[in-house]
């Protein structure tokens, strides 16, 4: 009986490890916070604002940095973070200044394509039913931009009149992949290793701004363009 219980415990532990591996994002980076975690559903102030987290315990909080996206309107980086609050999982975007992470080590969001929902889709904060469910679903027939795919779910971006505050307002959410017409695969699966930093630029070739002497940027901190040496 004791051996059976021990074997059951081992099998449960192995199953838990497999489940965690299946639901974790490729290339995620663990990081601490520099201040309270103010969030948006997407990388910019034009996306709806879910709330602020870790208001009293941000000094000890840890998040998983999933991806980054450049905000052309405000000229800053936003990072998508995965975190746990009172037993519930969330993914949301926050300004880079709030997270202790090297932007050069983070996967950059990529537009995979355009699609539309073929049925009403429940919307979640992350790729799975173990994440918090959003208040509003994604109605059937909604045109969406596909940003990522993971664990049978797809991250989509769309205009939602129910949450919009202006004609620039957007929303991002995760929905079950079967509610879209096409099949989508994450670019993370073939994500190359991060290239070595280029020391060759004194000025950004895109925006023309002077870069700090001796910099080791892969991306211009002002306009977000990828820097290469051309060699």
ROVOTOR-583807 format. One line per field, with one value per residue: residue number from 1; x, y, z of N, C-alpha, C in turn; residue in three letters. Coordinates in pm, whole numbers, always signed. Example, Ala and Ser with C-alpha at 12.3 -4.5 7.8 and 13.67 -1.06 7.14 Angstrom:
BEGIN
vexse	1, 2
n.east	+1319, +1285
n.north	-569, -225
n.up	+780, +708
ca.east	+1230, +1367
ca.north	-450, -106
ca.up	+780, +714
c.east	+1320, +1290
c.north	-330, +3
c.up	+780, +787
lumfi	ALA, SER
# end
This chain:
BEGIN
vexse	1, 2, 3, 4, 5, 6, 7, 8, 9, 10, 11, 12, 13, 14, 15, 16, 17, 18, 19, 20, 21, 22, 23, 24, 25, 26, 27, 28, 29, 30, 31, 32, 33, 34, 35, 36, 37, 38, 39, 40, 41, 42, 43, 44, 45, 46, 47, 48, 49, 50, 51, 52, 53, 54, 55, 56, 57, 58, 59, 60, 61, 62, 63, 64, 65, 66, 67, 68, 69, 70, 71, 72, 73, 74, 75, 76, 77, 78, 79, 80, 81, 82, 83, 84, 85, 86, 87, 88, 89, 90, 91, 92, 93, 94, 95, 96, 97, 98, 99, 100, 101, 102, 103, 104, 105, 106, 107, 108, 109, 110, 111, 112, 113, 114, 115, 116, 117, 118, 119, 120, 121, 122, 123, 124, 125, 126, 127, 128, 129, 130, 131, 132, 133, 134, 135, 136, 137, 138, 139, 140, 141, 142, 143, 144, 145, 146, 147, 148, 149, 150, 151, 152, 153, 154, 155, 156, 157, 158, 159, 160, 161, 162, 163, 164, 165, 166, 167, 168, 169, 170, 171, 172, 173, 174, 175, 176, 177, 178, 179, 180, 181, 182, 183, 184, 185, 186, 187, 188, 189, 190, 191, 192, 193, 194, 195, 196, 197, 198, 199, 200, 201, 202, 203, 204, 205, 206, 207, 208, 209, 210, 211, 212, 213, 214, 215, 216, 217, 218, 219, 220, 221, 222, 223, 224, 225, 226, 227, 228, 229, 230, 231
n.east	+83, +195, +398, +244, +118, +344, +431, +211, +235, +476, +405, +206, +360, +525, +331, +240, +468, +486, +250, +305, +519, +390, +224, +385, +553, +773, +1096, +1039, +1112, +1211, +1143, +1180, +985, +980, +809, +458, +230, +90, -148, -229, -434, -296, +0, +14, -136, -377, -509, -749, -774, -707, -639, -449, -185, -21, +9, +93, +293, +492, +768, +858, +746, +729, +742, +672, +825, +691, +683, +766, +671, +685, +576, +465, +328, +375, +645, +784, +887, +674, +603, +485, +354, +334, +154, +63, -217, -365, -418, -510, -432, -282, -222, -77, -4, +258, +436, +784, +945, +853, +944, +1217, +1411, +1615, +1562, +1662, +1667, +1419, +1145, +1004, +685, +501, +314, +106, -95, -418, -754, -1085, -1350, -1546, -1745, -1904, -1661, -1519, -1324, -999, -745, -508, -335, -531, -780, -722, -652, -767, -1099, -1207, -1429, -1583, -1672, -1547, -1721, -1894, -1782, -1606, -1342, -999, -657, -396, -175, -26, +16, -64, -77, -321, -470, -525, -379, -541, -605, -826, -1095, -1322, -1631, -1761, -1578, -1434, -1294, -1229, -1173, -931, -908, -822, -818, -675, -688, -705, -822, -999, -849, -1011, -1221, -1156, -1116, -883, -571, -321, +24, +270, +541, +740, +821, +1012, +1202, +1494, +1823, +1913, +2069, +2416, +2500, +2536, +2812, +2852, +2717, +2697, +2494, +2142, +2033, +1776, +1607, +1793, +1890, +2145, +2332, +2421, +2767, +2972, +2762, +2557, +2332, +2073, +1842, +1721, +1685, +1515, +1350, +1300, +1389, +1557, +1902, +2178, +2510, +2574, +2767
n.north	-120, +123, +152, +177, +422, +584, +550, +657, +920, +994, +968, +1163, +1394, +1391, +1423, +1679, +1831, +1793, +1919, +2183, +2237, +2224, +2444, +2663, +2952, +2964, +3088, +3263, +3504, +3535, +3796, +4080, +4349, +4710, +4887, +4939, +4726, +4844, +4784, +4699, +4564, +4541, +4659, +4959, +5282, +5301, +5069, +4876, +4910, +4690, +4695, +4764, +4592, +4417, +4628, +4679, +4495, +4493, +4498, +4244, +4085, +3857, +3816, +3660, +3741, +3755, +3857, +4139, +4463, +4737, +5067, +5287, +5524, +5638, +5604, +5401, +5090, +4814, +4539, +4205, +4036, +3752, +3652, +3572, +3615, +3594, +3319, +3313, +3319, +3558, +3742, +4029, +4356, +4587, +4895, +4905, +5025, +4941, +4690, +4480, +4397, +4296, +4427, +4319, +4049, +3951, +3805, +3941, +4064, +3946, +4007, +3763, +3730, +3790, +3730, +3601, +3559, +3265, +3195, +3292, +3374, +3284, +3498, +3510, +3595, +3483, +3205, +2972, +2795, +2816, +3068, +3397, +3487, +3715, +3999, +4062, +3883, +3767, +3854, +3659, +3672, +3881, +4077, +4011, +4069, +3839, +3760, +3578, +3226, +2960, +2665, +2571, +2799, +3133, +3451, +3751, +4067, +4343, +4572, +4682, +4787, +4790, +4836, +5049, +5379, +5571, +5632, +5517, +5313, +4984, +4626, +4338, +3983, +3639, +3360, +3050, +2843, +2708, +2869, +3036, +3082, +2996, +2807, +2860, +2909, +2961, +3193, +3162, +2900, +2854, +3031, +3213, +3220, +3501, +3761, +3866, +4172, +4480, +4695, +4904, +5139, +5486, +5658, +5612, +5446, +5475, +5666, +5861, +5954, +6012, +5748, +5621, +5634, +5349, +5172, +4875, +4797, +4597, +4688, +5007, +5240, +5452, +5455, +5189, +5031, +4749, +4697, +4637, +4539, +4523, +4361
n.up	+0, +85, -105, -334, -289, -290, -554, -687, -605, -730, -1001, -1016, -970, -1197, -1396, -1332, -1387, -1664, -1746, -1671, -1840, -2084, -2077, -2043, -2175, -2453, -2412, -2201, -1944, -1612, -1385, -1161, -1012, -1051, -952, -874, -1057, -1318, -1573, -1918, -2182, -2413, -2593, -2523, -2449, -2573, -2548, -2355, -1997, -1753, -1475, -1168, -1011, -735, -550, -289, -241, -437, -425, -363, -551, -833, -1183, -1502, -1793, -2104, -2369, -2585, -2711, -2935, -2880, -3095, -3074, -2821, -2805, -2653, -2496, -2432, -2217, -2211, -1942, -1725, -1445, -1102, -898, -596, -639, -902, -1247, -1468, -1773, -1901, -2040, -1962, -1900, -1988, -1796, -1553, -1499, -1417, -1652, -1927, -2234, -2466, -2430, -2461, -2633, -2930, -3008, -3289, -3579, -3688, -3876, -4035, -3936, -3862, -3622, -3607, -3444, -3133, -2892, -2586, -2386, -2255, -2009, -2065, -2230, -2186, -1988, -1726, -1675, -1578, -1673, -1919, -1894, -2119, -2414, -2737, -3007, -3259, -3596, -3568, -3687, -3660, -3560, -3556, -3304, -3148, -3066, -2852, -2657, -2761, -2775, -2904, -2936, -2988, -3153, -3158, -3237, -2997, -2936, -2695, -2496, -2583, -2575, -2751, -3106, -3149, -2974, -2871, -2819, -2666, -2643, -2533, -2706, -2769, -3011, -3194, -3253, -3456, -3814, -3950, -3912, -3672, -3594, -3347, -3378, -3200, -3179, -3368, -3291, -3326, -3174, -2972, -3142, -3131, -2967, -3149, -3183, -3355, -3422, -3386, -3417, -3449, -3739, -3825, -3678, -3632, -3391, -3144, -3010, -2685, -2594, -2643, -2634, -2622, -2771, -2910, -3008, -3099, -2839, -2867, -3103, -3150, -3363, -3511, -3468, -3674, -3770, -4032, -4127
ca.east	+0, +284, +465, +144, +102, +467, +428, +109, +291, +575, +332, +140, +463, +565, +221, +239, +581, +450, +149, +371, +597, +298, +157, +480, +592, +912, +1173, +995, +1220, +1166, +1190, +1118, +921, +1040, +698, +329, +210, -24, -159, -316, -448, -203, +118, -11, -245, -502, -573, -825, -693, -768, -621, -314, -162, +96, +17, +164, +402, +565, +912, +888, +672, +801, +658, +736, +816, +660, +716, +774, +619, +718, +463, +504, +258, +441, +789, +837, +863, +583, +630, +373, +398, +247, +166, -39, -274, -465, -448, -558, -327, -310, -120, -113, +110, +294, +552, +912, +1003, +800, +996, +1362, +1444, +1690, +1471, +1726, +1651, +1276, +1084, +926, +557, +499, +182, +102, -187, -553, -855, -1211, -1411, -1660, -1847, -1872, -1546, -1487, -1193, -922, -627, -390, -363, -586, -894, -672, -635, -890, -1182, -1240, -1570, -1648, -1624, -1519, -1839, -1879, -1766, -1513, -1213, -892, -517, -344, -45, +49, -60, -4, -161, -455, -533, -465, -388, -595, -623, -946, -1170, -1440, -1710, -1808, -1474, -1364, -1313, -1201, -1161, -801, -912, -807, -821, -616, -740, -675, -944, -975, -811, -1115, -1320, -1109, -1127, -755, -483, -208, +138, +353, +676, +835, +868, +1134, +1269, +1640, +1891, +1925, +2198, +2510, +2481, +2623, +2870, +2901, +2639, +2699, +2361, +2044, +2014, +1635, +1557, +1902, +1931, +2275, +2329, +2525, +2897, +2998, +2636, +2547, +2191, +2022, +1731, +1733, +1596, +1429, +1248, +1273, +1437, +1662, +2032, +2274, +2635, +2586, +2877
ca.north	+0, +238, +164, +226, +566, +651, +549, +753, +1053, +1018, +987, +1294, +1497, +1391, +1480, +1822, +1889, +1793, +2023, +2313, +2255, +2244, +2573, +2773, +3013, +2952, +3212, +3351, +3550, +3573, +3930, +4150, +4476, +4833, +4965, +4871, +4675, +4896, +4696, +4718, +4437, +4545, +4744, +5101, +5341, +5291, +4942, +4890, +4902, +4596, +4733, +4771, +4478, +4423, +4767, +4687, +4397, +4485, +4478, +4101, +4014, +3805, +3794, +3599, +3830, +3669, +3920, +4285, +4527, +4879, +5158, +5397, +5647, +5695, +5579, +5323, +4946, +4749, +4396, +4121, +3960, +3647, +3661, +3505, +3699, +3521, +3190, +3327, +3359, +3669, +3796, +4165, +4439, +4699, +4967, +4843, +5087, +4877, +4553, +4466, +4299, +4344, +4414, +4240, +3907, +3922, +3781, +4055, +4028, +3945, +3989, +3638, +3743, +3842, +3624, +3644, +3455, +3198, +3178, +3370, +3314, +3330, +3564, +3488, +3679, +3408, +3090, +2857, +2821, +2840, +3213, +3471, +3512, +3856, +4032, +4059, +3783, +3817, +3811, +3592, +3762, +3990, +4075, +4017, +4046, +3727, +3799, +3463, +3103, +2879, +2578, +2561, +2931, +3232, +3590, +3833, +4210, +4384, +4687, +4639, +4907, +4780, +4886, +5160, +5516, +5657, +5553, +5450, +5209, +4846, +4528, +4208, +3876, +3502, +3283, +2913, +2843, +2650, +2971, +3109, +3007, +2940, +2745, +2949, +2852, +3067, +3210, +3129, +2764, +2860, +3154, +3201, +3276, +3646, +3794, +3942, +4316, +4549, +4816, +4983, +5259, +5601, +5715, +5518, +5469, +5498, +5794, +5957, +6000, +5965, +5641, +5638, +5580, +5216, +5100, +4738, +4779, +4526, +4769, +5148, +5269, +5565, +5423, +5046, +4960, +4651, +4746, +4537, +4601, +4517, +4271
ca.up	+0, +94, -234, -429, -265, -334, -700, -730, -585, -835, -1126, -1009, -987, -1337, -1472, -1306, -1462, -1806, -1765, -1664, -1962, -2196, -2070, -2030, -2301, -2493, -2400, -2092, -1856, -1479, -1351, -1049, -1048, -1000, -896, -889, -1192, -1395, -1689, -2033, -2253, -2525, -2574, -2546, -2370, -2648, -2511, -2232, -1875, -1658, -1336, -1113, -922, -646, -504, -162, -231, -563, -400, -355, -657, -949, -1301, -1617, -1909, -2217, -2497, -2584, -2832, -2938, -2888, -3183, -3035, -2703, -2818, -2542, -2500, -2339, -2205, -2169, -1825, -1672, -1300, -1022, -793, -516, -700, -1039, -1339, -1559, -1862, -1942, -2080, -1876, -1950, -1956, -1676, -1433, -1488, -1424, -1756, -2043, -2347, -2570, -2401, -2466, -2764, -2979, -3068, -3435, -3638, -3764, -3987, -4013, -3935, -3799, -3541, -3671, -3339, -3013, -2825, -2451, -2386, -2133, -1989, -2108, -2317, -2116, -1901, -1591, -1661, -1551, -1790, -1940, -1877, -2249, -2508, -2872, -3082, -3389, -3709, -3538, -3758, -3561, -3592, -3477, -3251, -3097, -3048, -2746, -2575, -2817, -2772, -2994, -2889, -3097, -3130, -3229, -3184, -2923, -2903, -2557, -2406, -2649, -2528, -2866, -3229, -3144, -2872, -2914, -2712, -2693, -2558, -2577, -2733, -2816, -3152, -3279, -3285, -3574, -3939, -3993, -3812, -3647, -3520, -3291, -3430, -3094, -3196, -3448, -3251, -3327, -3058, -2981, -3202, -3049, -2980, -3244, -3126, -3466, -3450, -3296, -3435, -3502, -3882, -3855, -3625, -3634, -3259, -3101, -2912, -2583, -2631, -2590, -2615, -2672, -2800, -3027, -3055, -3063, -2726, -2900, -3204, -3147, -3481, -3486, -3513, -3720, -3811, -4177, -4165
c.east	+87, +355, +370, +124, +224, +471, +327, +160, +392, +507, +263, +241, +508, +458, +215, +350, +548, +350, +211, +452, +507, +239, +254, +521, +740, +980, +1128, +1111, +1161, +1225, +1118, +1058, +998, +936, +569, +305, +81, -29, -253, -329, -355, -94, +95, -127, -378, -575, -644, -738, -759, -754, -474, -298, -33, +116, +97, +285, +484, +714, +951, +822, +765, +701, +740, +716, +804, +707, +725, +720, +646, +593, +506, +441, +329, +592, +848, +813, +757, +620, +504, +421, +289, +266, +46, -84, -386, -513, -499, -446, -375, -192, -167, +14, +132, +416, +682, +970, +960, +862, +1148, +1399, +1522, +1603, +1529, +1712, +1506, +1228, +998, +798, +564, +356, +184, +10, -322, -653, -985, -1270, -1532, -1770, -1809, -1761, -1529, -1345, -1126, -801, -500, -432, -410, -699, -851, -639, -771, -967, -1215, -1390, -1646, -1587, -1581, -1632, -1805, -1871, -1673, -1383, -1101, -755, -467, -200, +38, -44, +12, -109, -304, -534, -456, -485, -430, -608, -740, -1005, -1296, -1516, -1755, -1706, -1404, -1397, -1283, -1189, -1025, -802, -902, -811, -747, -672, -695, -806, -906, -952, -922, -1221, -1277, -1118, -998, -678, -359, -103, +227, +490, +781, +897, +996, +1217, +1419, +1699, +1909, +2062, +2285, +2488, +2580, +2678, +2901, +2829, +2658, +2563, +2268, +2022, +1869, +1587, +1665, +1950, +2064, +2259, +2441, +2655, +2920, +2874, +2643, +2400, +2171, +1911, +1754, +1637, +1499, +1317, +1218, +1324, +1550, +1793, +2121, +2397, +2653, +2699, +2824
c.north	+126, +261, +218, +376, +643, +659, +649, +896, +1091, +1047, +1122, +1407, +1507, +1455, +1631, +1892, +1899, +1904, +2162, +2340, +2285, +2384, +2690, +2823, +2991, +3087, +3306, +3382, +3591, +3708, +3984, +4282, +4594, +4923, +4884, +4835, +4730, +4820, +4749, +4582, +4428, +4647, +4892, +5150, +5340, +5160, +4958, +4854, +4811, +4637, +4738, +4663, +4497, +4566, +4781, +4594, +4385, +4459, +4331, +4020, +3969, +3784, +3721, +3693, +3744, +3728, +4071, +4339, +4677, +4963, +5281, +5530, +5717, +5675, +5510, +5175, +4909, +4601, +4324, +4031, +3863, +3648, +3596, +3598, +3621, +3395, +3195, +3379, +3469, +3687, +3933, +4240, +4551, +4768, +4905, +4898, +5018, +4740, +4553, +4358, +4368, +4321, +4328, +4090, +3861, +3906, +3900, +4006, +4041, +3925, +3864, +3648, +3798, +3726, +3685, +3528, +3397, +3165, +3269, +3299, +3372, +3386, +3546, +3581, +3610, +3285, +2966, +2895, +2839, +2988, +3277, +3494, +3661, +3878, +4019, +3953, +3850, +3767, +3743, +3696, +3879, +3973, +4096, +4009, +3935, +3758, +3678, +3344, +3017, +2793, +2566, +2690, +3027, +3371, +3678, +3978, +4258, +4509, +4635, +4763, +4907, +4836, +5010, +5294, +5618, +5568, +5484, +5329, +5069, +4756, +4404, +4106, +3742, +3427, +3143, +2914, +2793, +2752, +3059, +3021, +2933, +2880, +2832, +2882, +2966, +3072, +3176, +2992, +2758, +2981, +3135, +3256, +3426, +3682, +3875, +4091, +4377, +4676, +4922, +5116, +5366, +5671, +5607, +5547, +5498, +5636, +5902, +6004, +5936, +5859, +5662, +5571, +5445, +5134, +4960, +4706, +4686, +4608, +4914, +5180, +5382, +5529, +5275, +4967, +4865, +4701, +4630, +4608, +4604, +4429, +4131
c.up	+0, -39, -340, -414, -314, -486, -753, -714, -691, -968, -1129, -1031, -1131, -1425, -1454, -1382, -1609, -1834, -1762, -1788, -2080, -2196, -2056, -2166, -2327, -2477, -2291, -1998, -1722, -1440, -1228, -1099, -989, -934, -913, -1035, -1253, -1527, -1798, -2102, -2373, -2500, -2606, -2464, -2445, -2620, -2377, -2111, -1772, -1513, -1297, -1006, -841, -593, -375, -154, -359, -543, -398, -466, -770, -1062, -1407, -1736, -2034, -2349, -2479, -2715, -2822, -2961, -2969, -3142, -2919, -2703, -2695, -2569, -2396, -2334, -2158, -2056, -1779, -1520, -1232, -911, -724, -587, -843, -1129, -1434, -1654, -1907, -1978, -1979, -1935, -1902, -1826, -1548, -1406, -1503, -1526, -1867, -2167, -2458, -2549, -2419, -2610, -2804, -3046, -3220, -3484, -3726, -3885, -3944, -4021, -3882, -3722, -3613, -3571, -3223, -2937, -2685, -2454, -2250, -2129, -2037, -2186, -2241, -2024, -1756, -1569, -1633, -1681, -1799, -1927, -2008, -2339, -2638, -2961, -3214, -3500, -3685, -3616, -3656, -3626, -3500, -3436, -3208, -3084, -2945, -2679, -2627, -2814, -2862, -2933, -3006, -3053, -3215, -3165, -3118, -2875, -2757, -2458, -2460, -2585, -2637, -2990, -3239, -3051, -2934, -2791, -2757, -2595, -2615, -2593, -2781, -2967, -3244, -3317, -3403, -3698, -3975, -3876, -3797, -3561, -3473, -3357, -3324, -3116, -3278, -3414, -3249, -3199, -3080, -3036, -3108, -3071, -3079, -3182, -3230, -3487, -3343, -3300, -3490, -3650, -3919, -3808, -3617, -3499, -3218, -2993, -2810, -2624, -2564, -2569, -2672, -2701, -2919, -3091, -3011, -2949, -2754, -2996, -3214, -3265, -3442, -3546, -3555, -3771, -3961, -4222, -4189
lumfi	UNK, UNK, UNK, UNK, UNK, UNK, UNK, UNK, UNK, UNK, UNK, UNK, UNK, UNK, UNK, UNK, UNK, UNK, UNK, UNK, UNK, UNK, UNK, UNK, UNK, UNK, UNK, UNK, UNK, UNK, UNK, UNK, UNK, UNK, UNK, UNK, UNK, UNK, UNK, UNK, UNK, UNK, UNK, UNK, UNK, UNK, UNK, UNK, UNK, UNK, UNK, UNK, UNK, UNK, UNK, UNK, UNK, UNK, UNK, UNK, UNK, UNK, UNK, UNK, UNK, UNK, UNK, UNK, UNK, UNK, UNK, UNK, UNK, UNK, UNK, UNK, UNK, UNK, UNK, UNK, UNK, UNK, UNK, UNK, UNK, UNK, UNK, UNK, UNK, UNK, UNK, UNK, UNK, UNK, UNK, UNK, UNK, UNK, UNK, UNK, UNK, UNK, UNK, UNK, UNK, UNK, UNK, UNK, UNK, UNK, UNK, UNK, UNK, UNK, UNK, UNK, UNK, UNK, UNK, UNK, UNK, UNK, UNK, UNK, UNK, UNK, UNK, UNK, UNK, UNK, UNK, UNK, UNK, UNK, UNK, UNK, UNK, UNK, UNK, UNK, UNK, UNK, UNK, UNK, UNK, UNK, UNK, UNK, UNK, UNK, UNK, UNK, UNK, UNK, UNK, UNK, UNK, UNK, UNK, UNK, UNK, UNK, UNK, UNK, UNK, UNK, UNK, UNK, UNK, UNK, UNK, UNK, UNK, UNK, UNK, UNK, UNK, UNK, UNK, UNK, UNK, UNK, UNK, UNK, UNK, UNK, UNK, UNK, UNK, UNK, UNK, UNK, UNK, UNK, UNK, UNK, UNK, UNK, UNK, UNK, UNK, UNK, UNK, UNK, UNK, UNK, UNK, UNK, UNK, UNK, UNK, UNK, UNK, UNK, UNK, UNK, UNK, UNK, UNK, UNK, UNK, UNK, UNK, UNK, UNK, UNK, UNK, UNK, UNK, UNK, UNK
# end
